[in-house]
Amino acid sequence: MSSKERLGYPTQKPEALLERIIKASSNENDIVLDAYCGCGTTVAVCQKLDRQWIGIELSEKYTEVARERVQHFVDLNKQMKLEFN
């Protein structure tokens, strides 16, 4: 994983690895669920690969990191619903 990719989340995976997994296990327009979204690597890769996605993260800090990560791909006001309980 390049230093450019690293966002400080302890279990962050390289984008190239997730891209291979997502391509092998889904098709364009499929929905991918990431129940432990963390810093948003999976949702960012899904967005690049034309997959729909659902990301769940309890930490407000990392939800914001994920939001910033995919912000340049989509209008998050239309695409991403965030709730904190």
C-alpha positions, 0 to 999 in steps of 0.5 A, a space after each residue: 500500500 502506498 503512503 498516499 493510500 494510508 489514512 491511519 486506520 489500523 486494519 486498512 487494506 490496499 485498494 489494489 487488493 480490494 479491487 481484485 476481490 470486488 471484481 471477482 465477487 460482484 458485477 457492475 451495479 451490484 450492491 456491496 456491503 461493508 459492515 465495518 467501513 472504517 476509512 472507506 477503502 471498500 466504498 471508494 473502490 466500489 465507486 471506481 468500479 461502478 458498484 453500489 455500496 452500503 458502508 456502516 461505521 460506528 466511529 464518527 471520526 472514521 465516517 468523516 474520513 470515509 466521506 471525504 475519501 469518496 466525496 470527489 466521486 459522488 454528490 454525497 448529499 444524494 448518495 450517502 446517508 449517515 446516521 449516528 445513534 
